[in-house]
């Protein structure tokens, strides 16, 4: 059984997260999906030949994209919190 694991290190500390066990067949499907959607590209934008190292790069490409989406979401929450914290305009009579 394969298991995905990731580590998040920030100034406040480090979190290590283990995903659930994945069957070898499902892991192979996941790697095939990663390769289909996030392969490393050459300078002309074409996928490079598939190797184990490049499959790992496809996973990193996917993880980077997930991080950017998460970062954008958190920044949106921060913007919303900032907007809520602004005082309401007051009419001066």
N, C-alpha and C positions, 0 to 999 in steps of 0.2 A: 504494500500500500504506500502510495506517495502522500506526502503531506507538505502543503505550502506553509512557509513560515516567513514572517517579516519582522524587522526591527525598526522602530521609530525612535530616533534620538533627538531630544530637544534640550534646551538649557535647563529645564526643570527636572529632567531625568530621562530614562530610557524605558521604553515599553517593548516587550517582545511578545508577539502574538502568533500562536500556532493555529492554523486552520484545521478543519476536520479532515480525517483521513479520506483519501480519494483513491478509488480503484485504479489500477494501472491502465485499464481501458479508458476510463474517464480522464485520466491525466493525459493520455495520448490525444484524446479528442480536444482537450483544452490547449495543448501545445499546437495541434493542427489549427485550431481557431486563432490562436495568437499569431501563428505564421501567416494565416490568410489575411488578418486585419492589421497587424503591426510589424511587418518584417523590416529589417534594416535595409536601407536603400543605398544605391550607389549615387554618384554625382549627377547622373541623368534622371534619377528618380525611379529606376527599375530595381526590383528586389534582388538582393545578392543571393548567390547559391546557398541552399540550406545546409547548415552544419549545426552541431550541438552548441557551439559557442554563439552562433547567430540566433539560434532558438532562445538562448538565454538573453540575448540583446532584445529580441522581440518581447520577452517578458518585461524587461526593463523599460522598453518603449511604452508598453501598456501601463505599467505602474506609474511612470512619469505622467501619462495622460490622466490617470485616476487622481494623482496628486493635484494636478492643475485644476481639475473639476472640483475637488474637495476644497482647495485653497480659495477658488472663486466663490464657492458657497459660503465659507466662513467669512470671507471679506464682505459678502452681502449681508450676513448677520450683523457684522460689526457696523456696517453703514446704517442698517435699520436701527440698531441700538443708539447710534449717534444721533440719528434724526429724532428718535423718541426723546432723547435727553435735551434737545435744544428747547429753550424756553419759547412759549407761544408769544407772538407779537402782542403788544399791549397798546391800545389806543391812548394817546395822550390828549386829555381834554383841555 
